[in-house]
């Protein structure tokens, strides 16, 4: 900030901006709502057959090839502390760390009400 002569002490001209910035820095960080309850695990994905006739993905081109993977299973709606047995939408994510780059697959499972 500059004074009217171009230097020196700053002038607090925009008091509304200063108040807004001060207020936003003191706000409480809200709880994560979507996919808040989850479990994740690291492991290895093993190709059990050669699929080079179906795809050009290198992690599927040789039987027995191991690829590092991260799996995450989550519930979509309930807040922390709710029952895990509730019938709601569940999410599933799989990240494969291949030699061609990371491959992300994300799925949601909706419950049919019959």
C-alpha positions in Angstrom: 0.0 0.0 0.0 1.2 3.5 -0.7 0.4 6.9 0.5 -0.7 9.7 -1.9 2.8 10.7 -2.6 3.8 7.2 -3.8 5.7 5.9 -0.8 5.9 5.9 3.0 3.2 4.5 5.3 0.2 2.7 3.8 -3.3 4.1 3.9 -6.1 1.7 4.8 -8.5 3.1 2.2 -10.6 0.0 1.5 -11.8 -0.8 5.0 -14.5 -3.2 3.6 -11.8 -5.3 1.9 -9.7 -5.3 5.1 -12.7 -6.4 7.2 -13.7 -9.2 4.7 -10.1 -10.6 4.6 -9.9 -10.5 8.4 -13.3 -12.2 8.7 -12.6 -15.0 6.2 -9.3 -15.9 7.8 -11.1 -16.6 11.1 -13.9 -18.8 9.7 -14.2 -22.4 10.8 -13.3 -25.0 8.2 -16.5 -26.9 7.5 -16.7 -30.7 7.8 -16.3 -32.6 4.5 -19.7 -33.6 3.4 -19.4 -35.8 0.3 -17.4 -39.1 0.6 -16.4 -38.1 4.2 -16.4 -41.7 5.5 -13.9 -43.9 3.6 -11.2 -46.5 3.8 -8.2 -46.8 1.5 -5.6 -49.4 0.9 -2.4 -49.7 -1.2 -1.7 -52.9 -3.1 -0.8 -54.5 -6.4 -3.0 -55.3 -9.4 -2.0 -58.5 -11.1 -3.0 -59.2 -14.8 -4.1 -62.8 -14.9 -4.1 -63.1 -18.7 -2.6 -61.4 -21.7 -5.1 -58.9 -23.0 -3.0 -57.3 -25.7 -5.6 -58.4 -28.3 -8.2 -56.3 -26.6 -6.3 -53.2 -25.4 -3.0 -51.4 -25.8 -2.7 -50.6 -22.1 0.8 -51.9 -21.1 -0.2 -53.0 -17.7 -2.6 -55.6 -19.3 -0.3 -56.9 -22.0 1.4 -59.7 -20.0 0.0 -62.3 -17.7 1.4 -62.0 -14.1 2.4 -58.3 -14.6 2.1 -56.4 -11.2 1.0 -52.8 -11.1 0.8 -50.6 -7.9 -2.7 -49.6 -7.0 -4.6 -47.4 -4.5 -8.2 -48.4 -3.7 -10.7 -46.2 -1.8 -14.3 -47.2 -0.8 -16.6 -44.5 0.6 -20.1 -43.6 1.5 -21.5 -40.5 -0.1 -24.1 -38.9 2.1 -23.9 -39.6 5.9 -21.9 -37.4 8.2 -19.2 -38.7 10.5 -20.6 -40.9 13.3 -23.5 -42.3 11.2 -24.0 -46.1 10.8 -22.1 -47.8 8.1 -25.0 -50.1 7.3 -27.3 -47.4 6.0 -28.5 -47.9 2.4 -27.1 -44.9 0.5 -24.9 -44.2 -2.4 -21.4 -45.7 -2.1 -18.3 -44.6 -4.1 -15.3 -46.7 -5.3 -12.1 -45.3 -6.7 -9.0 -47.1 -8.1 -5.8 -45.4 -9.1 -3.3 -47.5 -11.0 0.3 -46.3 -11.2 1.3 -47.6 -14.6 4.5 -47.0 -16.6 2.4 -45.0 -19.0 1.1 -42.7 -16.3 -1.6 -42.8 -13.6 -5.0 -44.3 -14.5 -8.0 -43.3 -12.4 -11.3 -45.1 -12.3 -14.2 -43.7 -10.2 -17.5 -45.3 -9.7 -20.7 -44.6 -7.7 -23.2 -47.3 -6.7 -26.8 -46.1 -6.3 -29.2 -48.2 -4.2 -32.5 -49.3 -5.9 -35.5 -48.8 -3.7 -37.9 -51.6 -4.3 
